[in-house]
Structures are given as structure tokens and as C-alpha cells.
Amino acid sequence: MKPSVERLWAAPRPAAVSAHAPPVSAADLALLVLRLAPLLVAGHGAQKLFGLFGGHGLGATAKSFEALGYRPGVLFAALAGASELGGGLCLALGLFTPLAAAAVVGVMVNAMAVTSGHGLWDDEGGLEYPLCLSLIAIALAGTGPGRLALDRPFRWGQGGWWGMATALGLGGAGAAGVLALQGVTL
């Protein structure tokens, strides 16, 4: 019997917790710790949108985006800020994990496009940091957010190929669309 496409892409269902199994595993706690990294992405979005955490707010961020060639600056600054804030918070909470990962991947691919001319390492202004954040988001979409997450009761909260494909596909398509509107080709 051939497996269905749905079965191939679906994550395995977690085994029932036995009476002897701890309620939370080390892997669940590790995924919770890993999900704290996207809080930095959310904070960066709050800087862009609201001027929090030493940020400059939407007006100044829009001018910076215009200087980078993202026009209209207000639209793209708001889109980037909302993607960072929403995607980062949702990843940290383990909520709508594949879609949150896609939002983070999309904005980080644009950040990599801006910084790629400076090489890999961050000390030279390179793409190291957005690349790391993208990899974290993709990994969380693939593994699922763990037992200590709001997605736990939902199928999409189990990770798997579908979650990774969603993060890569939607995030990549969104980034490609924004870059195409700006006349940038990858």
C-alpha cells in the first residue's frame, strides 16, 4: 500500500505519555529555551514600529528603508516591523509556528539581501545574524515548538516536513516578492 502524500508530510503523532514518563522532557525544555531567541526579533520589530527599546520608531525607520531602496519606506518598514514583532512573539509562544517561522524567514531574507555585500560575519556588517535567526525559525518549524507551547493541541504544532516547507515556501515567496518589487534579483 502506497503512503498518501499527507502521511509523508505529516509529523508523527507523539506517543501517549506513560505513567512513568516525566511530564516535560529535556527536549521540550530545550525547545522552550530555543524559542526565546525570536524574542530578540520581536524586540527589533517593536523598535521599528513604536520606538521601544531604544528604537527610532516608524518614521525614522521608514527613512532608513527609503535610503536602502525600499519604497515606499513607510509600507516596507511597517511590513518588516509587523513581521518581526508578530513572528517573533508567536515563535516564542509556540503559536502558529510554521506561519510565524515564515514571517521571520521572509524578513530575515531581506535583511540578508541588504547585508550580503558585507560578507558573512556580523563584525563586518555581514549576514551572520539574520542567517542564524532564519535557521532557528526553520528548525522550530521542522521540530515543532515542543510540549510547552500554545500550538501543542494542533496538528501544525507537531512540526515535520509540512512545517518546514511552509516556513521556507511562504517566507521565501514573501521575501522574493518584496525584493522583486524593489528590483533586486537573488
Buried (B, 14 or more C-beta within 10 A) or exposed (E): EEEEEEEEBBBEEEEEEEEEEEEEBEEBEEBBEBBEBBBBBBBBBBBBBEBEEEBEBBEBBBBEBBEBEBBEBBBBBBBBBBBBBBBBBBBBBBBBBBBBBBBBBBBBBBBBBBBBEBEEEBEEEBBBBBBEBBEBBBBBBBBBBBBBBBBBEEEBBBBBEBBBBBBBEBBBEBBBEBBEEBEBEE
